Amino acid sequence: MKRQRMTSAVVAVGAALAVIVTTSGTASAAKGTFVIGDTAVLTDPQDETCYPIEIKKGKTIYNRTDRSAKMYKDQDCTTYVFDIGRKGKTGQSSIDAKWSVKFRKSG
């Protein structure tokens, strides 16, 4: 009887670990930094997460991640404007503005 309980406990622990292993690591993230001017504002951002950012007029935007950066002209990622491609593609703000950005794995 004691052996059966021990076996059941081992099976239960094994099943719990299997669930943890198969469900962890499902979130995907960009690798690299998103830079405004000379300041890194995001490092290894999560895919499909909305990040509010502030960009001053004349500042260059560098997307140094391995994902495309979707730029929005609001703080909650609702009004899409343009993409900044991955790895070093740049854009420049023509006004002081509060924007937001989401990163998306292409393909």
C-alpha positions, -999 to 999 in steps of 0.1 A, spaced: 0 0 0 28 24 9 46 15 -23 15 23 -43 11 57 -27 48 65 -34 44 54 -71 13 76 -74 31 106 -59 61 101 -83 37 99 -112 18 131 -101 51 150 -97 63 138 -131 30 149 -147 32 184 -130 68 188 -143 57 178 -178 31 205 -178 56 231 -166 81 222 -192 56 222 -221 40 255 -211 70 275 -201 89 294 -227 59 300 -249 64 338 -249 86 350 -277 109 380 -275 129 401 -299 167 399 -293 184 433 -293 177 469 -285 153 496 -297 171 530 -295 159 566 -297 187 590 -303 216 576 -283 194 560 -256 184 523 -255 148 524 -245 139 487 -249 161 456 -246 148 422 -258 111 433 -259 83 407 -259 66 401 -292 31 416 -296 34 437 -264 25 473 -267 53 497 -254 45 534 -250 74 556 -259 82 593 -263 102 605 -292 115 641 -295 116 659 -328 147 651 -348 156 620 -329 166 590 -350 149 557 -342 171 526 -345 155 492 -344 184 470 -335 163 439 -328 157 408 -349 120 418 -352 101 443 -373 89 473 -351 53 484 -358 50 521 -349 17 536 -337 9 573 -333 -8 568 -299 2 553 -265 -20 521 -268 -10 506 -302 -43 513 -319 -34 538 -348 -7 520 -369 16 543 -389 46 524 -403 71 497 -397 108 500 -390 125 469 -403 148 447 -382 185 451 -375 196 486 -379 169 501 -401 162 536 -390 135 563 -390 134 599 -377 106 617 -359 95 650 -375 76 661 -343 77 657 -305 52 629 -299 41 601 -277 41 569 -297 39 532 -290 56 502 -306 50 465 -310 75 439 -322 65 411 -345 85 382 -358 82 382 -396 70 352 -414 
